[in-house]
Amino acid sequence: MKIRILLITLPMLFGLLVQPHNSEAAVQKSQLLLINKKVNQVAFFENGKLIKTYPVGTGKTSKLTPEGSFFIREKIVNRPYYKLKIKGGDPRNPLGDRWMGLSANEHGSYPYGIHGTNNERSIGKYVSGGCIRMHNKDVRELFSRVQKGTKVVITTSRSSFAVIASPYIKKTVARK
């Protein structure tokens, strides 16, 4: 009986050991998020190609949403809104149900993020305290595709996404 169990479990264990490791690092893709405050849109690039653009809401004033290079530091489902002590998942939560926290370096922290909203009519407008708001359906889609560590560039420009992204895409693809 013991030999029979061993003969059954050994191949199963061996099969688990030789399976290819499917971690995030193993499937890492070259990604870039480019937020243009001039047109209130975010563009998602993967492996040097523009995949999709989404409308966003940004800061009430041009200085509230910071410009520069950032990274996706964290991804949180149903993040609480600490300022007003509103639990994650509560329909009153102004952060929606997805949060991608931004950082000025890959492992630091920063008080801004890309998130959903409980005010869908604010998308496309200059209304936030600095964060980048998205339609909930859009942020869920983007959240499912974007990896932690993805570079995020925030700018104000009249140029096309392709022109703005070109220096970052070359650097991102070259890193591979």
DRENMITI-136021 format. One record per residue: residue number from 1; x, y, z of N, C-alpha, C in turn. Coordinates in pm, 1 decimal, padded with zeros to 6 digits. Layout:
BEGIN
(NUM,(X,Y,Z),(X,Y,Z),(X,Y,Z)),
...
//
This chain:
BEGIN
(1,(00081.7,-00119.0,00000.0),(00000.0,00000.0,00000.0),(00087.1,00126.8,00000.0)),
(2,(00191.9,00129.2,00084.4),(00279.7,00245.7,00091.1),(00352.1,00267.1,-00041.7)),
(3,(00391.8,00158.6,-00105.4),(00461.0,00170.5,-00234.2),(00365.5,00226.6,-00338.9)),
(4,(00241.8,00180.2,-00334.9),(00142.5,00227.6,-00430.7),(00120.5,00379.3,-00415.0)),
(5,(00107.7,00426.9,-00291.7),(00090.6,00570.4,-00266.1),(00213.3,00646.3,-00313.9)),
(6,(00330.8,00591.6,-00286.4),(00454.8,00654.5,-00329.6),(00462.7,00661.6,-00481.9)),
(7,(00421.6,00554.9,-00549.8),(00424.2,00553.2,-00696.3),(00325.9,00654.9,-00755.6)),
(8,(00218.1,00682.4,-00684.6),(00120.4,00779.4,-00733.1),(00166.2,00922.3,-00702.6)),
(9,(00216.5,00945.9,-00581.7),(00251.7,01082.1,-00541.7),(00384.8,01129.9,-00598.2)),
(10,(00479.3,01042.1,-00620.2),(00609.5,01084.2,-00673.0),(00598.6,01151.9,-00809.1)),
(11,(00529.2,01091.7,-00906.0),(00516.6,01161.5,-01034.7),(00443.4,01295.5,-01021.9)),
(12,(00345.9,01302.2,-00932.1),(00274.7,01427.9,-00913.1),(00368.5,01534.4,-00856.2)),
(13,(00447.9,01496.7,-00756.3),(00543.3,01591.2,-00698.5),(00648.2,01632.0,-00800.7)),
(14,(00699.4,01535.5,-00876.0),(00800.3,01566.0,-00977.1),(00742.3,01658.8,-01083.2)),
(15,(00619.1,01633.8,-01121.0),(00553.2,01719.5,-01219.6),(00541.7,01862.9,-01170.9)),
(16,(00513.8,01880.4,-01041.7),(00506.5,02014.9,-00987.0),(00642.1,02082.6,-00987.0)),
(17,(00746.2,02004.1,-00962.3),(00880.1,02061.5,-00954.8),(00933.8,02104.8,-01090.3)),
(18,(00895.2,02037.4,-01196.8),(00949.7,02070.4,-01328.0),(00860.9,02165.6,-01408.2)),
(19,(00748.1,02205.3,-01350.6),(00661.9,02299.8,-01420.2),(00735.0,02432.5,-01434.6)),
(20,(00717.5,02500.9,-01547.2),(00780.1,02632.4,-01560.8),(00722.8,02728.6,-01457.0)),
(21,(00809.1,02810.0,-01401.1),(00768.2,02906.0,-01299.2),(00694.5,03021.3,-01367.2)),
(22,(00572.2,03046.1,-01326.5),(00489.3,03147.4,-01391.7),(00472.4,03271.3,-01302.9)),
(23,(00581.6,03321.5,-01248.3),(00574.8,03440.8,-01164.4),(00565.9,03565.0,-01251.4)),
(24,(00537.8,03679.1,-01187.7),(00529.9,03805.0,-01261.0),(00663.6,03835.9,-01326.3)),
(25,(00772.6,03805.2,-01258.9),(00905.5,03832.0,-01314.8),(00929.6,03748.6,-01440.5)),
(26,(00874.4,03626.2,-01442.6),(00895.4,03538.5,-01557.9),(00820.1,03588.1,-01681.1)),
(27,(00711.3,03660.7,-01660.5),(00632.6,03710.3,-01773.1),(00639.7,03862.5,-01783.7)),
(28,(00743.8,03920.7,-01727.0),(00759.7,04066.4,-01727.2),(00754.7,04120.7,-01869.1)),
(29,(00673.6,04222.5,-01889.8),(00662.4,04288.7,-02019.7),(00709.4,04431.6,-02004.0)),
(30,(00754.6,04489.2,-02111.7),(00795.1,04628.2,-02112.3),(00669.7,04713.9,-02123.1)),
(31,(00639.3,04790.4,-02017.3),(00516.9,04870.1,-02014.6),(00548.1,05015.7,-01981.9)),
(32,(00459.7,05103.7,-02027.4),(00469.9,05246.9,-02001.4),(00329.5,05305.0,-01994.9)),
(33,(00304.4,05387.8,-01894.2),(00182.3,05466.9,-01888.3),(00222.5,05611.8,-01908.5)),
(34,(00156.3,05678.5,-02001.2),(00185.0,05818.2,-02031.9),(00057.1,05897.9,-02009.5)),
(35,(00061.8,05990.5,-01914.3),(-00054.7,06072.8,-01882.1),(-00029.1,06213.0,-01934.6)),
(36,(-00117.0,06258.3,-02022.9),(-00105.4,06393.1,-02079.1),(-00218.1,06477.6,-02021.7)),
(37,(-00182.1,06571.0,-01933.5),(-00280.9,06657.1,-01868.4),(-00345.8,06754.6,-01967.3)),
(38,(-00278.9,06783.8,-02075.9),(-00334.2,06876.1,-02176.5),(-00465.5,06822.7,-02233.9)),
(39,(-00471.1,06690.6,-02256.6),(-00590.3,06627.5,-02314.9),(-00663.3,06537.3,-02215.5)),
(40,(-00612.5,06530.8,-02092.5),(-00669.5,06445.6,-01987.9),(-00692.8,06302.6,-02037.9)),
(41,(-00582.3,06241.4,-02079.1),(-00585.3,06101.4,-02122.5),(-00461.5,06029.8,-02072.3)),
(42,(-00475.1,05900.0,-02054.7),(-00361.3,05814.0,-02025.0),(-00347.7,05715.0,-02140.5)),
(43,(-00223.3,05694.5,-02184.7),(-00195.3,05597.5,-02290.9),(-00118.6,05481.1,-02229.2)),
(44,(-00158.6,05361.2,-02265.0),(-00093.2,05239.8,-02217.0),(-00012.5,05179.5,-02331.3)),
(45,(00118.5,05171.4,-02311.8),(00209.6,05111.1,-02408.9),(00261.2,04979.4,-02353.6)),
(46,(00272.0,04880.7,-02441.4),(00330.4,04752.3,-02402.0),(00422.3,04704.8,-02512.9)),
(47,(00544.7,04671.3,-02474.3),(00647.4,04628.3,-02570.0),(00661.3,04726.8,-02686.3)),
(48,(00656.6,04857.5,-02652.9),(00678.3,04961.8,-02752.3),(00558.2,04998.4,-02836.5)),
(49,(00442.8,04934.4,-02813.9),(00323.9,04962.2,-02895.3),(00214.0,05024.2,-02810.6)),
(50,(00145.9,05122.2,-02869.8),(00030.9,05181.6,-02802.7),(-00082.6,05079.6,-02803.0)),
(51,(-00126.3,05040.9,-02685.0),(-00233.9,04942.4,-02673.0),(-00370.3,05011.2,-02665.9)),
(52,(-00380.3,05113.7,-02579.8),(-00510.7,05177.6,-02562.2),(-00493.2,05311.0,-02489.9)),
(53,(-00584.5,05404.7,-02516.1),(-00590.1,05529.2,-02440.1),(-00721.9,05534.3,-02364.5)),
(54,(-00718.3,05603.1,-02251.0),(-00836.2,05616.4,-02165.5),(-00849.4,05762.2,-02122.5)),
(55,(-00972.5,05811.0,-02106.3),(-00991.2,05945.4,-02051.4),(-00964.5,05944.0,-01900.4)),
(56,(-00915.2,06056.3,-01848.7),(-00886.8,06067.7,-01705.7),(-00931.0,06204.7,-01655.6)),
(57,(-00938.4,06219.0,-01526.0),(-00956.0,06347.1,-01460.1),(-00827.7,06376.3,-01385.0)),
(58,(-00781.1,06501.4,-01386.3),(-00656.9,06538.3,-01318.9),(-00682.3,06657.1,-01225.5)),
(59,(-00575.3,06713.7,-01172.6),(-00581.9,06818.0,-01071.0),(-00659.6,06942.6,-01108.7)),
(60,(-00723.3,07001.6,-01007.9),(-00800.7,07125.6,-01025.9),(-00713.6,07237.5,-01081.8)),
(61,(-00587.5,07238.0,-01043.5),(-00492.3,07334.1,-01099.1),(-00379.1,07255.4,-01164.3)),
(62,(-00303.5,07320.8,-01250.9),(-00196.5,07250.8,-01323.7),(-00088.4,07197.5,-01230.7)),
(63,(-00072.0,07256.1,-01114.0),(00033.5,07212.2,-01021.6),(-00008.2,07095.6,-00932.4)),
(64,(-00138.7,07069.4,-00921.3),(-00183.6,06964.8,-00829.8),(-00145.3,06823.6,-00874.8)),
(65,(-00156.7,06794.6,-01002.1),(-00110.4,06664.4,-01051.3),(00035.2,06683.9,-01093.5)),
(66,(00128.3,06622.2,-01019.7),(00270.5,06647.2,-01045.5),(00314.7,06591.8,-01180.5)),
(67,(00410.3,06660.9,-01242.1),(00466.7,06613.3,-01368.4),(00602.1,06550.1,-01342.0)),
(68,(00637.8,06454.1,-01427.7),(00765.9,06386.8,-01415.0),(00751.2,06238.3,-01436.4)),
(69,(00854.4,06165.2,-01393.5),(00857.2,06019.3,-01408.0),(00831.3,05953.5,-01273.3)),
(70,(00744.7,05853.8,-01276.2),(00706.1,05781.5,-01155.9),(00702.3,05632.4,-01188.9)),
(71,(00668.9,05552.5,-01089.0),(00653.4,05408.2,-01106.4),(00526.4,05364.2,-01034.6)),
(72,(00464.6,05257.4,-01084.7),(00353.5,05195.7,-01012.7),(00416.3,05121.8,-00895.0)),
(73,(00391.2,05171.5,-00775.5),(00451.6,05114.7,-00654.7),(00364.3,05005.9,-00594.0)),
(74,(00232.4,05026.4,-00599.7),(00141.4,04930.6,-00537.8),(00011.8,04923.6,-00617.3)),
(75,(-00053.6,04810.5,-00606.1),(-00183.6,04790.3,-00668.5),(-00275.7,04736.1,-00559.7)),
(76,(-00383.3,04809.0,-00533.5),(-00471.8,04771.2,-00423.8),(-00616.4,04767.5,-00473.3)),
(77,(-00685.4,04659.1,-00440.8),(-00828.8,04647.1,-00467.4),(-00900.9,04696.5,-00342.3)),
(78,(-00997.6,04784.9,-00361.0),(-01079.0,04839.8,-00251.8),(-00995.4,04908.2,-00143.2)),
(79,(-00911.7,05001.9,-00185.2),(-00830.7,05078.4,-00089.0),(-00921.5,05171.1,-00009.1)),
(80,(-00903.8,05177.2,00122.0),(-00981.9,05272.1,00202.5),(-00944.2,05416.1,00169.1)),
(81,(-01035.0,05507.2,00192.1),(-01008.4,05650.0,00179.0),(-00983.7,05700.7,00320.6)),
(82,(-00857.1,05705.8,00357.5),(-00818.2,05732.5,00495.8),(-00859.7,05870.8,00544.6)),
(83,(-00855.7,05969.7,00455.4),(-00884.2,06107.2,00493.9),(-01021.3,06120.6,00561.8)),
(84,(-01121.2,06052.7,00506.4),(-01256.2,06058.4,00563.9),(-01298.7,05926.0,00628.6)),
(85,(-01203.4,05835.8,00646.4),(-01227.7,05705.4,00710.3),(-01341.8,05629.2,00642.4)),
(86,(-01334.8,05621.5,00507.6),(-01433.9,05546.2,00429.9),(-01370.2,05414.8,00388.5)),
(87,(-01434.1,05305.5,00421.3),(-01380.1,05172.8,00391.8),(-01372.4,05147.7,00241.7)),
(88,(-01276.8,05062.7,00204.1),(-01268.1,05017.7,00065.5),(-01393.4,04940.3,00029.0)),
(89,(-01441.3,04959.4,-00092.3),(-01561.9,04890.6,-00137.4),(-01690.2,04967.1,-00107.9)),
(90,(-01682.9,05067.9,-00023.1),(-01799.9,05150.3,00008.2),(-01832.3,05237.1,-00114.1)),
(91,(-01957.3,05243.0,-00159.1),(-01993.0,05324.6,-00276.1),(-01960.2,05473.5,-00258.9)),
(92,(-01944.7,05519.6,-00136.0),(-01909.0,05659.7,-00111.0),(-01758.5,05684.7,-00126.8)),
(93,(-01679.9,05579.1,-00141.0),(-01534.8,05593.3,-00149.7),(-01497.0,05663.2,-00280.6)),
(94,(-01433.7,05781.0,-00273.6),(-01398.9,05854.6,-00395.4),(-01285.6,05791.4,-00475.4)),
(95,(-01223.9,05684.7,-00422.6),(-01114.3,05617.6,-00493.2),(-01162.7,05502.7,-00580.9)),
(96,(-01293.1,05477.8,-00584.1),(-01342.1,05364.5,-00662.1),(-01293.3,05234.1,-00600.5)),
(97,(-01281.5,05129.6,-00681.6),(-01240.8,05000.6,-00625.6),(-01103.0,04952.3,-00672.4)),
(98,(-01028.8,05037.2,-00743.0),(-00891.5,05002.6,-00783.7),(-00801.0,05122.8,-00759.9)),
(99,(-00681.8,05096.1,-00707.7),(-00582.5,05199.9,-00676.8),(-00446.1,05150.4,-00723.6)),
(100,(-00377.7,05234.2,-00801.0),(-00238.9,05208.1,-00838.8),(-00156.6,05325.0,-00785.4)),
(101,(-00085.2,05300.2,-00676.2),(-00007.7,05404.7,-00611.0),(00118.5,05436.7,-00688.0)),
(102,(00150.5,05565.9,-00696.8),(00268.0,05611.2,-00769.6),(00381.9,05643.5,-00674.2)),
(103,(00503.1,05628.4,-00723.4),(00622.8,05659.9,-00647.8),(00723.6,05726.2,-00739.7)),
(104,(00801.3,05819.8,-00684.8),(00904.7,05886.1,-00763.6),(01022.3,05792.9,-00792.5)),
(105,(01036.3,05683.8,-00715.3),(01135.0,05580.8,-00748.1),(01068.2,05444.4,-00732.5)),
(106,(01134.0,05340.6,-00777.9),(01067.8,05209.6,-00785.4),(01023.0,05154.1,-00650.2)),
(107,(01084.2,05198.5,-00541.5),(01050.2,05138.9,-00412.4),(01007.9,05241.6,-00307.8)),
(108,(00991.1,05367.3,-00346.8),(00951.5,05471.5,-00252.7),(00801.9,05484.1,-00243.8)),
(109,(00758.8,05592.7,-00183.2),(00614.2,05616.4,-00174.6),(00584.1,05759.6,-00215.1)),
(110,(00460.4,05781.9,-00250.0),(00415.8,05911.8,-00295.6),(00265.5,05917.2,-00271.8)),
(111,(00209.6,06030.8,-00237.7),(00067.6,06032.8,-00200.0),(-00030.8,06034.0,-00315.9)),
(112,(00015.2,06012.2,-00438.3),(-00073.8,06018.1,-00554.2),(-00093.4,05880.3,-00614.0)),
(113,(-00204.7,05865.9,-00686.3),(-00230.7,05739.2,-00750.8),(-00322.1,05755.6,-00871.0)),
(114,(-00337.1,05645.1,-00940.6),(-00433.0,05632.5,-01049.9),(-00543.8,05545.5,-00993.7)),
(115,(-00666.5,05594.2,-00997.1),(-00773.2,05518.9,-00931.7),(-00908.0,05543.0,-00998.6)),
(116,(-01004.7,05464.0,-00956.5),(-01142.3,05481.7,-01002.2),(-01204.7,05600.2,-00930.8)),
(117,(-01335.5,05611.4,-00939.0),(-01403.4,05724.3,-00875.4),(-01548.7,05690.1,-00847.0)),
(118,(-01605.4,05761.1,-00751.6),(-01749.1,05749.5,-00728.0),(-01823.4,05863.5,-00797.0)),
(119,(-01750.2,05940.5,-00879.2),(-01808.8,06050.8,-00955.1),(-01764.6,06038.1,-01101.5)),
(120,(-01830.0,05951.2,-01174.4),(-01792.0,05922.4,-01313.2),(-01796.7,06047.3,-01402.9)),
(121,(-01879.3,06145.0,-01369.5),(-01889.9,06267.1,-01451.2),(-01766.0,06356.3,-01440.5)),
(122,(-01677.5,06327.3,-01345.4),(-01556.6,06409.2,-01329.0),(-01446.0,06372.3,-01428.1)),
(123,(-01461.7,06260.1,-01496.6),(-01357.8,06214.6,-01590.0),(-01353.6,06309.4,-01710.4)),
(124,(-01230.2,06346.0,-01749.2),(-01210.3,06438.5,-01859.5),(-01197.1,06582.1,-01812.0)),
(125,(-01214.3,06603.2,-01682.3),(-01211.5,06738.8,-01627.4),(-01092.7,06757.1,-01532.8)),
(126,(-01071.0,06881.8,-01494.5),(-00965.6,06917.7,-01399.3),(-01032.8,06936.6,-01263.8)),
(127,(-01037.7,06828.9,-01184.7),(-01120.2,06829.9,-01063.8),(-01054.3,06771.2,-00939.0)),
(128,(-00946.6,06697.6,-00953.7),(-00892.9,06622.8,-00839.9),(-00796.4,06705.7,-00755.5)),
(129,(-00760.5,06649.6,-00642.2),(-00659.8,06709.7,-00555.9),(-00519.3,06674.0,-00600.1)),
(130,(-00506.4,06604.2,-00711.0),(-00375.5,06567.1,-00764.4),(-00370.9,06428.4,-00825.2)),
(131,(-00454.7,06337.6,-00777.3),(-00456.1,06201.5,-00831.4),(-00514.3,06200.2,-00973.0)),
(132,(-00495.2,06088.8,-01039.3),(-00548.7,06067.8,-01173.6),(-00670.6,05977.1,-01159.5)),
(133,(-00785.8,06028.2,-01192.8),(-00911.1,05952.4,-01183.2),(-00943.8,05887.9,-01317.1)),
(134,(-01003.9,05770.3,-01309.7),(-01047.9,05700.3,-01430.3),(-01189.4,05647.6,-01409.8)),
(135,(-01258.8,05622.9,-01521.8),(-01385.3,05549.7,-01513.4),(-01355.3,05415.5,-01448.4)),
(136,(-01446.0,05367.3,-01365.2),(-01421.5,05241.6,-01293.2),(-01396.7,05124.5,-01387.9)),
(137,(-01473.3,05114.3,-01495.0),(-01452.9,05002.4,-01588.6),(-01313.9,05011.5,-01653.8)),
(138,(-01269.1,05133.9,-01682.1),(-01138.2,05152.7,-01744.8),(-01024.6,05120.9,-01647.7)),
(139,(-01036.1,05166.9,-01523.1),(-00927.8,05142.0,-01428.0),(-00919.0,04993.0,-01394.2)),
(140,(-01030.8,04923.7,-01393.8),(-01027.0,04778.7,-01370.1),(-00951.1,04708.2,-01483.4)),
(141,(-00980.1,04749.2,-01606.5),(-00912.5,04690.1,-01722.6),(-00761.9,04717.9,-01716.9)),
(142,(-00725.9,04842.8,-01692.4),(-00585.3,04880.3,-01687.2),(-00515.0,04812.6,-01569.9)),
(143,(-00579.2,04809.6,-01454.7),(-00526.0,04746.5,-01333.9),(-00489.8,04600.1,-01360.5)),
(144,(-00572.8,04531.9,-01436.1),(-00549.5,04388.6,-01463.2),(-00429.7,04366.5,-01555.9)),
(145,(-00389.6,04468.0,-01630.1),(-00280.0,04452.8,-01726.5),(-00147.3,04511.6,-01680.0)),
(146,(-00153.7,04620.5,-01603.8),(-00031.5,04691.6,-01564.5),(00038.3,04619.7,-01449.5)),
(147,(00168.9,04609.3,-01460.9),(00250.3,04542.6,-01359.5),(00308.1,04643.9,-01261.4)),
(148,(00330.5,04598.1,-01138.7),(00402.8,04682.2,-01043.8),(00539.7,04712.8,-01103.0)),
(149,(00587.6,04834.3,-01081.2),(00716.8,04875.2,-01135.5),(00707.6,04942.6,-01270.7)),
(150,(00588.8,04944.4,-01332.3),(00571.0,05008.5,-01462.3),(00599.8,05157.6,-01450.4)),
(151,(00673.6,05211.0,-01548.4),(00705.0,05353.7,-01552.3),(00580.3,05432.1,-01591.3)),
(152,(00559.1,05546.6,-01521.8),(00447.6,05636.3,-01547.9),(00507.1,05775.0,-01571.8)),
(153,(00474.7,05833.9,-01686.3),(00521.8,05968.6,-01717.6),(00400.1,06059.4,-01723.4)),
(154,(00407.0,06168.3,-01645.2),(00298.7,06266.5,-01642.8),(00352.8,06396.1,-01701.5)),
(155,(00280.3,06450.2,-01798.5),(00324.9,06569.9,-01869.1),(00204.9,06652.7,-01912.9)),
(156,(00233.9,06771.4,-01964.9),(00134.2,06854.7,-02032.7),(00194.3,06888.7,-02168.1)),
(157,(00133.4,06838.0,-02276.5),(00194.1,06854.9,-02408.1),(00088.2,06859.8,-02517.6)),
(158,(00120.8,06933.2,-02623.8),(00035.9,06936.4,-02743.1),(00074.9,06825.7,-02841.7)),
(159,(00185.2,06757.6,-02815.8),(00233.9,06651.9,-02905.7),(00150.4,06525.0,-02892.3)),
(160,(00162.6,06438.4,-02990.9),(00092.0,06309.9,-02988.1),(00156.0,06218.2,-02883.8)),
(161,(00081.5,06116.2,-02844.5),(00136.1,06019.0,-02749.7),(00260.8,05951.2,-02806.0)),
(162,(00260.6,05921.5,-02934.7),(00376.0,05855.6,-02996.8),(00501.7,05941.5,-02984.7)),
(163,(00487.9,06069.9,-03008.8),(00602.7,06161.0,-03000.1),(00650.2,06173.8,-02855.5)),
(164,(00557.1,06193.8,-02763.9),(00593.9,06209.6,-02622.7),(00659.6,06082.3,-02568.9)),
(165,(00606.9,05967.7,-02609.1),(00654.7,05840.1,-02553.9),(00785.3,05791.3,-02614.7)),
(166,(00820.4,05840.1,-02733.5),(00934.9,05781.9,-02805.2),(01064.3,05771.6,-02723.7)),
(167,(01107.0,05872.3,-02649.7),(01231.9,05853.4,-02574.5),(01218.3,05751.3,-02461.2)),
(168,(01100.2,05738.9,-02403.3),(01079.3,05645.9,-02293.3),(01067.4,05503.0,-02343.2)),
(169,(01004.7,05487.1,-02459.7),(00988.6,05353.0,-02516.2),(01125.1,05296.2,-02553.6)),
(170,(01210.5,05377.3,-02613.2),(01344.1,05329.5,-02649.3),(01419.4,05281.7,-02526.9)),
(171,(01412.3,05358.9,-02418.3),(01479.4,05321.6,-02293.5),(01418.4,05197.0,-02234.4)),
(172,(01284.0,05189.0,-02233.9),(01215.0,05076.1,-02175.8),(01244.3,04947.6,-02250.2)),
(173,(01238.2,04952.1,-02384.3),(01264.1,04833.0,-02463.9),(01410.0,04792.3,-02452.8)),
(174,(01501.5,04889.7,-02447.5),(01643.8,04860.7,-02438.2),(01680.7,04791.5,-02307.1)),
(175,(01599.9,04811.4,-02201.7),(01627.4,04749.8,-02071.7),(01615.3,04599.2,-02075.2)),
(176,(01538.6,04546.1,-02167.2),(01509.9,04401.6,-02170.5),(01631.3,04318.0,-02198.3)),
//
